[in-house]
Structure formats: C-alpha cells, structure tokens
Amino acid sequence: MKKLISILSGAVLLAALLPSCKGSKENSDVFPSSLTLSQTEMDLQVGESKALEATILPADAGDKSVAWSSTNPRRVGVDANGLVSAIAVGTAYVVAETVNGIKASCLVHVSSSGTDSYKVSLYNGSAEVSGTLYSWPGNTVRLEARSDDGKTHSYFWSSNSENTTVNDGLVTFGWEQREDMEGFAWYCEAVIRVTSTDGCGTYVNAVSSIGKSFRFGPSSETIGSDVTILAGKSAEISLNWFDGSAFTPLPENVEYTLKSQDTSILSVDGHTVSSSEQTVGSTILSVVLSGREFALCNVRVEKDGSKDSSGEPYTEYPVNW
C-alpha cells in the first residue's frame, strides 16, 4: 500500500510539473497578419509628445509585441510604448514593427512654437497637383513645392516606394509586376511627400499603370494573364496607360518592344503577333519599356477544341479571356 501511495504521489507531482495540454499551445502559432497605426502623419511642436496606438490583426495573434523606432532620433523620439516626442525642428518617420516583420509608419513633422504656419502646394508647371498624379512606368514628372507665405524654403522630398522615386522634385514613375490585377501589365502606387525644414509640407499620390489590349481589326479588348488564339491568326498588341479617368494610348514618342519566348509558336513583327499554322503550344509574350522587360501574358495557340474555362467552341476568330 505504501508503494502504491508513493507511485500515485509521484504521478501527481509529475502532473503538477508538466504544463497542461489544454491551452498549452494556445495562439502560439498564430502570427500577426496586419499592423496599422492610429495616425499616418502627425504635427508636433518642439517639446510636445503624443502617443501612437498600434492595432494588430488577427485578434488572437500569439505575440502582439511591437518594436518602435525613429528614422531620425535627433529630431523625433519614440519610447517602447509608442509615445512620440518632438525634439528638434524637422521630420522623421516613426516605425512600428511586429515580431514577424510587418511594419507601419507615421511621418512626424516637428516645428518650433515661434514658426508662422503656411501652406505648401505642389505644382507641375503652372498646374497645381493635388490628390493623385497619374503617369506610365518609366516616365518622369517635375514637381515644384511652393509656399503661400511668399518666402523661400528648403524642402525634403521622399517616397514610400522603392519603385517610384523622387529626387529634388523629379518623380520617376516605377513599376512592379502585379499578377493579382487583371488587365494590367504593371501597376505601382507611391506617396510622394515634400516637407520644409520647419515642418510644413504636403503630399501627393503617384500612380503608374499600364493596361494591355489585344486587338482584332477594329475591336479591342483588355486581356488578362492568359489568352488563347487559333493557329494562323494575327493580332495587334496595344499598351495603354490610365490617366485618372480612362485608359488612353501611350504617347507616340514612347517606344516599346514586344518579345516572344518561342517564336516558332508566336512570331512578332513590330506590335503585331502571329500564331503559327503548324505549331501549337504556349509561349510568354513580354514587352520591353524604358529598358526593363516584363511579361504581358501567356499565349496558347490551338488549332481547334474548346476553351478550358467554359467549354464554348472556338470560332474562326481568336478567343480571349
């Protein structure tokens, strides 16, 4: 009996030492999927402080800790709880980062208490630019910052995108491959900010995009990442850019070159592609613009059959989807 009691006591002790199975891994394998801050831009005067709040999703993420930092701690400080402090006149980004590397930032403008406030506006030539500035990848636009106080100020320019850059007001529109956007070859969004040394500033959204058109005679249809055409057919490829309201053709002075990965399946002559009458298969059609090459779509050449996606029979004309 004593031996049995001893064994039971040992089992009870072991159970007490071991972690409970219930909830032992609760949320441990759930990582943050998004991080947002209570503000993306903040104006402070020297000596002022203001707290930033971070929201992490999903709500059941196992580790919701946030690491805070400043890109210019001599002007803007931030503590471990997200309390932002204005140290000296200027600007800086306060950056929050989750345990798995998701980041969010807030642009902080610091001015002195004796600084007269004024408005900064952006101009492209004589036209004021506000809201969103549209262009095509590879194009450049010169912006000028003007203040309404009639004084000359020094400005700091920045872009939140590594693809679209700004250098002393010269915006170079970039691109990134976006497989998730139907009908687009490239699409890139950026925020261009300009801030004076005493903290006053403004920003503009810069969007570059290219749309694709597959043309058969007078008709035109925007295509996605896959297209099927009948053997022995020709089509004209056209690139368009979004001007803020509609897709319009690229200017005539913008040159681009089409390339076929397999010319035995699809040949290229200028902006016209022709499918082979003898060879069927698939090939990648790409375009070279401003010295960079990106895939437009995958082209499948078939003699007959039905579309895989809907079962509709082929007509004498190429089939798009």
C-alpha positions as a printed Julia matrix, in Angstrom:
321×3 Matrix{Float64}:
   0.0    0.0     0.0
   2.84   2.38    0.83
   4.41   1.62   -2.56
   1.14   2.39   -4.33
   0.77   5.69   -2.45
   4.35   6.57   -3.38
   3.71   5.88   -7.05
   0.49   7.92   -7.01
   2.23  10.79   -5.24
   4.94  10.77   -7.89
   2.35  10.82  -10.64
   0.58  13.77   -9.01
   3.89  15.63   -8.68
   4.8   14.91  -12.3
   1.39  16.13  -13.47
   1.85  19.31  -11.49
   5.23  19.96  -13.06
   4.17  19.27  -16.65
   2.21  22.02  -18.49
  -1.46  21.36  -19.08
  -2.31  20.08  -22.56
  -5.36  22.32  -22.65
  -4.27  25.68  -23.97
  -0.57  24.85  -23.85
  -0.17  25.93  -27.49
  -2.92  28.5   -27.44
  -2.2   31.14  -30.11
   1.49  30.22  -30.21
   1.35  29.51  -33.92
  -0.86  32.48  -34.87
   1.26  35.34  -36.24
   0.21  38.93  -36.92
  -1.1   39.45  -40.46
  -1.54  43.23  -40.42
  -0.39  46.28  -38.47
  -1.99  49.73  -38.54
  -1.24  52.89  -36.58
  -3.71  55.38  -35.16
  -2.09  58.09  -37.34
  -0.02  58.03  -40.51
   1.02  61.68  -40.21
   1.48  63.88  -37.15
   2.32  67.56  -36.5
   4.1   68.44  -33.26
   5.91  71.45  -31.84
   9.26  71.12  -30.11
   8.7   69.75  -26.62
   5.33  68.17  -27.35
   4.55  64.47  -27.07
   1.77  62.31  -28.44
   1.03  58.59  -28.26
   0.65  56.35  -31.27
  -1.53  53.28  -30.95
  -0.82  50.1   -32.89
  -3.57  47.7   -33.93
  -2.57  44.14  -34.78
  -4.73  41.57  -36.52
  -5.86  38.88  -36.12
  -7.11  39.47  -32.61
  -5.89  36.05  -31.48
  -2.29  36.58  -32.61
   0.05  34.92  -30.15
   2.64  37.72  -29.88
   1.35  41.27  -30.26
   4.52  42.99  -29.15
   5.65  45.99  -31.22
   9.17  47.37  -31.64
   9.23  51.16  -32.07
  11.97  53.2   -33.77
  12.61  56.61  -35.34
  14.41  57.25  -38.61
  15.82  60.48  -37.14
  16.04  60.2   -33.34
  17.78  63.59  -33.08
  14.52  65.23  -34.15
  11.82  62.73  -33.2
  11.98  60.23  -30.36
   9.7   57.32  -29.52
   9.65  55.08  -26.46
   8.82  51.39  -26.11
   5.1   52.2   -25.72
   4.76  54.32  -28.86
   4.95  57.74  -27.16
   6.34  60.17  -29.76
   8.41  63.15  -28.58
   9.29  66.23  -30.66
  12.96  67.0   -30.01
  14.06  69.38  -32.77
  12.62  71.05  -35.87
  12.45  68.7   -38.83
  10.8   65.46  -39.93
  11.18  61.75  -39.27
   9.26  58.53  -39.66
   8.24  56.64  -36.54
   8.25  52.95  -37.47
   6.42  50.13  -35.7
   7.32  46.5   -36.39
   5.7   43.24  -35.33
   7.56  40.14  -34.21
   7.3   38.65  -37.71
   8.5   41.77  -39.55
   5.3   43.6   -40.56
   5.9   47.37  -40.5
   3.8   50.53  -40.39
   4.99  54.13  -40.17
   3.88  57.63  -39.25
   5.5   60.76  -40.7
   6.13  63.27  -37.9
   6.59  66.99  -38.65
   8.24  68.99  -35.87
   8.05  72.79  -35.89
   9.08  75.42  -33.38
   6.46  77.27  -31.36
   7.53  80.56  -32.96
   7.17  79.36  -36.55
   4.45  81.01  -38.59
   2.29  78.43  -40.28
   1.92  78.4   -44.04
   0.59  76.09  -46.73
   2.79  74.12  -49.11
   1.4   73.15  -52.52
   2.78  71.06  -55.37
   2.84  72.26  -58.97
   3.6   70.63  -62.3
   4.44  73.67  -64.39
   1.59  76.13  -63.85
  -0.91  73.47  -62.78
  -1.38  72.67  -59.11
  -1.21  68.96  -58.36
  -3.46  67.53  -55.68
  -4.91  64.12  -54.97
  -3.37  61.65  -57.4
  -0.78  62.11  -60.13
  -1.07  59.53  -62.92
   1.56  58.51  -65.42
   3.1   55.47  -67.1
   6.11  53.42  -65.92
   9.44  54.95  -66.88
   8.07  58.48  -67.29
   9.38  61.43  -65.27
   7.48  64.46  -63.99
   8.99  67.56  -62.43
   7.16  68.84  -59.33
   7.76  72.14  -57.59
   6.91  72.96  -53.98
   5.55  76.46  -53.36
   4.53  78.1   -50.1
   1.77  80.68  -49.72
   3.81  82.96  -47.43
   5.91  84.3   -50.3
   9.17  83.1   -48.71
  11.84  80.71  -49.94
  12.09  77.44  -48.04
  14.26  74.37  -48.2
  12.36  71.13  -48.77
  12.86  67.47  -48.02
  11.42  65.07  -50.63
  10.59  61.42  -50.0
   8.74  58.47  -51.5
   7.38  55.45  -49.65
   8.06  53.21  -52.66
  11.35  51.78  -53.87
   9.88  51.59  -57.37
   8.7   55.18  -57.79
  11.35  57.64  -56.62
  11.71  61.4   -56.2
  14.91  63.44  -56.33
  14.57  67.15  -55.56
  11.09  67.17  -57.09
  11.83  64.95  -60.1
   9.46  61.99  -59.87
  10.46  58.85  -61.77
   7.5   56.53  -62.09
   8.3   52.89  -61.5
   6.55  49.57  -61.83
   6.09  46.24  -60.2
   4.68  43.04  -61.61
   1.14  42.61  -60.3
  -0.22  39.16  -61.04
  -3.34  39.87  -58.98
  -4.56  42.73  -61.17
  -6.48  41.54  -64.21
  -5.79  43.54  -67.33
  -2.68  45.29  -66.03
   0.88  44.66  -67.12
   2.23  46.89  -64.33
   0.7   48.89  -61.56
   2.51  50.84  -58.86
   1.33  53.19  -56.14
   3.53  55.59  -54.18
   3.14  58.53  -51.83
   5.4   61.48  -52.65
   5.92  63.8   -49.68
   7.54  67.2   -49.5
   8.3   68.86  -46.18
  10.07  72.12  -45.41
  12.79  72.21  -42.77
  10.42  73.81  -40.27
   7.83  71.07  -40.63
   5.22  72.38  -43.08
   4.51  70.11  -46.02
   2.12  68.21  -48.24
   1.96  65.03  -50.27
   0.56  63.59  -53.49
  -0.29  60.05  -54.54
   1.7   58.9   -57.57
   0.2   56.05  -59.57
   1.73  54.48  -62.66
  -0.07  51.8   -64.62
  -0.1   50.06  -67.98
  -3.09  48.25  -69.43
  -2.98  45.65  -72.21
  -5.19  45.43  -75.26
  -5.39  42.56  -77.73
  -6.77  43.99  -80.97
  -8.55  42.15  -83.79
  -9.5   44.52  -86.57
 -11.47  47.48  -85.19
 -12.31  45.79  -81.89
 -10.22  45.99  -78.73
 -10.41  44.04  -75.52
  -8.32  44.25  -72.38
  -6.82  40.88  -71.65
  -5.69  39.11  -68.53
  -2.66  36.93  -67.9
  -3.77  34.13  -70.28
  -5.09  34.27  -73.82
  -5.77  31.59  -76.41
  -5.77  32.18  -80.17
  -6.29  29.94  -83.16
  -3.39  28.82  -85.26
  -2.58  31.03  -88.25
  -4.11  34.22  -86.81
  -2.59  37.66  -86.26
  -3.36  40.34  -83.7
  -2.15  43.79  -82.72
  -0.92  44.35  -79.16
  -1.5   47.81  -77.73
  -0.36  49.26  -74.42
  -2.44  51.92  -72.7
  -1.96  53.95  -69.55
  -4.55  55.12  -67.03
  -4.88  58.92  -66.96
  -7.17  59.02  -63.95
 -10.44  58.5   -65.76
  -9.82  56.08  -68.63
  -7.17  54.07  -70.42
  -5.61  56.02  -73.27
  -2.88  55.02  -75.74
   0.71  55.69  -74.79
   2.13  58.81  -76.45
   3.63  58.17  -79.86
   7.13  59.02  -78.64
   7.03  56.23  -76.04
   8.72  53.25  -77.65
   8.32  49.67  -76.53
   9.32  46.32  -77.98
   7.37  43.07  -77.9
   9.17  39.76  -77.41
   8.0   36.16  -77.79
   9.72  33.48  -75.76
   9.15  30.9   -78.51
   8.97  32.43  -81.99
   8.12  29.06  -83.54
   4.73  29.3   -81.78
   4.2   33.08  -81.84
   6.2   35.45  -84.02
   6.48  39.22  -83.52
   6.64  41.95  -86.14
   6.6   45.37  -84.51
   3.41  45.43  -82.42
   1.78  42.59  -84.36
   1.91  38.96  -83.25
   1.14  35.98  -85.47
   0.42  32.43  -84.4
   1.95  29.55  -86.31
  -0.24  27.46  -88.61
   1.84  24.34  -87.99
   2.96  24.59  -84.36
   0.66  24.7   -81.35
   1.65  25.24  -77.73
   2.26  28.02  -75.23
   4.69  30.91  -75.07
   5.23  34.01  -72.96
   4.68  37.37  -74.61
   6.66  40.13  -72.91
   7.37  43.81  -73.51
  10.49  45.93  -73.07
   9.79  49.51  -71.97
  12.34  52.02  -70.66
  14.99  49.33  -70.55
  13.0   46.84  -68.45
  11.23  43.69  -69.52
   8.03  42.31  -68.05
   5.68  39.54  -69.05
   2.41  40.65  -70.64
   0.6   37.33  -70.86
   0.83  33.65  -71.61
  -0.36  32.93  -75.17
  -1.7   29.49  -76.1
  -2.0   28.59  -79.77
  -4.5   25.84  -80.64
  -5.96  24.55  -83.9
  -9.38  23.55  -82.56
 -11.14  22.41  -79.41
 -12.92  24.2   -76.6
 -11.95  26.74  -74.04
 -10.91  25.03  -70.83
 -12.67  27.63  -68.72
 -16.17  27.49  -70.22
 -16.4   24.77  -72.85
 -17.51  27.2   -75.55
 -16.42  26.15  -79.06
 -13.81  28.18  -80.88
 -14.97  30.44  -83.68
 -12.96  31.44  -86.69
 -11.64  34.35  -84.63
  -9.19  34.12  -81.71
 -10.72  33.66  -78.3
  -9.85  35.96  -75.38
 -10.45  35.71  -71.64
